[in-house]
């Protein structure tokens, strides 16, 4: 299935150190924390900077050091944009991710590989990527052993 849209979501090591302070914490978050929430896949957000469409493929960006941005996994968004919810302090709501669609890469995709496919740079922004290049991205993932 080709996603409706492809978006990049940066995971903040500095703003959310409990969840994303190390790559091990990121993996635990996606493997243990997200599935245990109610509903499963509830990914809290702090501000509405971008509107993500339902059935978008969300690429998770992570950097252990400055200028080392890479894509470490992906998931499909089930909610249409974010769901307003003030249950979690400091958050405006959450995105609902399909936990069955979460894939964490054995070999991350580098910012150079993203640029080669989409001619877009990875930063703290949440770029929208051209869906027509989806099959090229999937081919890259397979070639990397993901």
KALIN-V951656 format. One record per residue. N is the residue number from 1. OMEGA is omega in degrees with one decimal (999 if undefined). Layout:
# KALIN-V951656
n	omega
N	OMEGA
N	OMEGA
This chain:
# KALIN-V951656
n	omega
1	176.4
2	-178.1
3	179.0
4	179.4
5	175.1
6	-178.0
7	176.0
8	178.6
9	178.4
10	174.6
11	-173.3
12	177.9
13	-176.8
14	-179.0
15	-177.8
16	-175.3
17	179.7
18	-178.8
19	-168.2
20	-177.4
21	176.5
22	178.9
23	177.1
24	177.3
25	177.6
26	-179.7
27	176.9
28	179.8
29	-177.5
30	-176.8
31	-173.9
32	-173.5
33	-177.4
34	179.1
35	-176.8
36	-179.3
37	178.0
38	-0.5
39	177.3
40	-179.7
41	-178.8
42	-176.2
43	-175.0
44	176.3
45	-174.5
46	178.5
47	177.4
48	178.8
49	-179.1
50	175.0
51	178.6
52	-178.2
53	175.4
54	-179.5
55	172.2
56	170.3
57	-179.0
58	177.3
59	-177.1
60	-179.8
61	178.7
62	176.0
63	176.0
64	177.0
65	178.7
66	179.6
67	176.8
68	-178.5
69	177.1
70	176.8
71	-174.3
72	-179.6
73	178.2
74	177.1
75	176.4
76	178.0
77	178.7
78	179.9
79	175.1
80	-172.1
81	-179.8
82	177.6
83	178.9
84	-177.7
85	-179.1
86	-178.1
87	-175.7
88	-175.0
89	177.1
90	-178.2
91	176.6
92	-178.1
93	-178.6
94	166.2
95	176.1
96	-179.4
97	175.3
98	-174.8
99	177.8
100	-177.4
101	-177.8
102	176.6
103	173.7
104	-173.2
105	172.0
106	179.5
107	-178.2
108	176.2
109	-176.4
110	177.6
111	178.2
112	178.0
113	176.0
114	-179.5
115	-179.1
116	-179.7
117	-169.7
118	-177.4
119	178.4
120	178.8
121	174.9
122	175.3
123	176.0
124	177.2
125	179.8
126	-174.9
127	173.4
128	-176.5
129	-177.1
130	-177.9
131	-178.6
132	179.6
133	-177.8
134	-177.5
135	176.2
136	178.4
137	179.5
138	176.4
139	178.1
140	178.9
141	179.6
142	180.0
143	178.7
144	179.6
145	179.5
146	999
